[in-house]
Amino acid sequence: MEQLQISSPLKEIWRALTFEEKKELETFAAFLLARRNLPKPQLMTDDISTKELMSLVMAGGSFDWLDDPREDVYSEKDGEEIEWPDKP
């Protein structure tokens, strides 16, 4: 069996850990090793499409205040006309 070489800083950290912290570190190390066997390394998040996200935001009601007529503070008379550059 191959002899494992542990760096001095890692040895010092290990000595400073409590029993509970050592168990937690062992669990995390086991997780890292298990993750190697996944088909491809993955972030542990769920993917959601833009369309699904937009539906969720619309259904959530967080932006309902924008439909309030009191939010219509601008009119067609506000601002300046846009001057588009000529096409080359």
N, C-alpha and C positions, 0 to 999 in steps of 0.2 A: 504494500500500500504506500502511496506517495505521502511524504512528510509535508505537512502544511506549515508554511512560513507565515507567521503573524507579525506584523510590524510593531515596533515599540509603542507608538502612539495608540494603536488599537488595544494593545495589552493594558495600557494605563486606563483607557476608557472602560474596558471590561472590568478591571479591578474596582473602579469607582461606582459601578452600577449596583443598585440594590438587587436582591433576588428576584423581585417582581419585574424590574426593568430588564434583567437578563432573560427572563422567560418571554417577555414581550419582544425583545430583539431576536430571540430564537424563532418565534412565530413569524416575525417579519422576514427573516432570512429564508425560512421554509416557503413563504409566499413567493419570494423572488425566484427561488429555485423552481417552484411549480409553474410559475409564469413562463419559464423558458420552454415548456412543453406545449404552450398554446400554438395554434397554427401560425399566427403572426402576433408579435407583441401588440397589445391593445391598451389604449387608455381605458380606464374603468369608468366610462360614462356612456350614456345612451345617446345614440345619434337621433336627431329629429330634423325633418326636412323643413325648409323655409316655409312651405305651404302649411305644414302642421303647426309650426310656431306662430304664424300669422293667425291661424284659426284660434289657437289658444289665447293669444293676446286679445283678439276681438271678442271672444266669449267671456274673457275674464272681467271686462267692464272697466279696466283701469283708465281707459281713454274716453269713456262716455262723456266726460265733462266737455270734450271738444264739440259735441253736438249742441251744447247750450248756446242759444242765440246771443247771450251776453258775451260770448267769446268772439263774436264777429266784430272785431274792432277795426278791421280794415275794409276799405271799399275799393272799387275800381279806380277811384280818383287818387288813391294813395300811391306813392312811389313815382318812379320815372319810367318812361318808355325805354325798352331795351333797344340798343343799337347793335345790330348784328354785323359782324365784319363781312365784307364782300368776299365771295368765293374766288379763289385764285383762278 
